[in-house]
Amino acid sequence: MNDVVLKWTDWHTDYLFHAHHGENVRTVRFPYSRFIVDAERLWNDPLEEQGQGILYKQFAGYRRNIPEAHEPMLLNLWHQHQQRLRDNLCENALLLDCHSFPSEAGEVDICIGYNEDWSKPDASTLSMVVNLFEENGYTVGINNPYSNSETPECPFAYKSMMLEVNKRAYMEEGSLRLKQPLQRKCIRDLMTTVLKELS
């Protein structure tokens, strides 16, 4: 199981995405591994049928037995995270749903995802983010290799955009060490720029 956890954990994302703190920037971090509770999954997620809902019960050939008595406590972690997101959102805000993915999962360096509904960011926001990364030498996929973005239920409208970074763009996947910036502007600096532009 260790090989699967090492591959799919969002390593160093605190470092990448907490680079800028401004008056209009709030950070909500889920402090648990997706292999304990996957905060990204929907309630009654379709992936539940494959054992990969909020509580993973099978993944990449491995099975996980969760005592029935423990499930309410684990599911409550998901509910608490949803509430923290709601508490930090406001009308017309932009939720940035930030993650990483292993290099074998996609060819692009940066994946930008959104929902085709009321939460889709406007074209200027999407263009700014895409152009910023491409101008600095990174390839960008739109809803590829992953799509959609988290949207906790709120009594007001806001926008949501997922930012997934290919691990090869910032770390050595074998050793889990951060890469030193070379020719291209590093992801952390670009995320700071994104947050400044959007806040």
Secondary structure, 3 states (H helix, E strand, C coil): CHHHHHHHCCCCHHHHHCCCCCCCCCCCCCCCCCCCCCCCCCCCCHHHHHCECCCECEECCEECCCCHHHHHHHHHHHHHHHHHHHHHCCCCCEEEEEEEECHHHCCCCEEEECCCCCCCCCHHHHHHHHHHHHHCCCCEEECCCCCCCCCCCCCCCCEEEEEEEEHHHCECCCCCCECCCCCCCCHHHHHHHHHHHHC
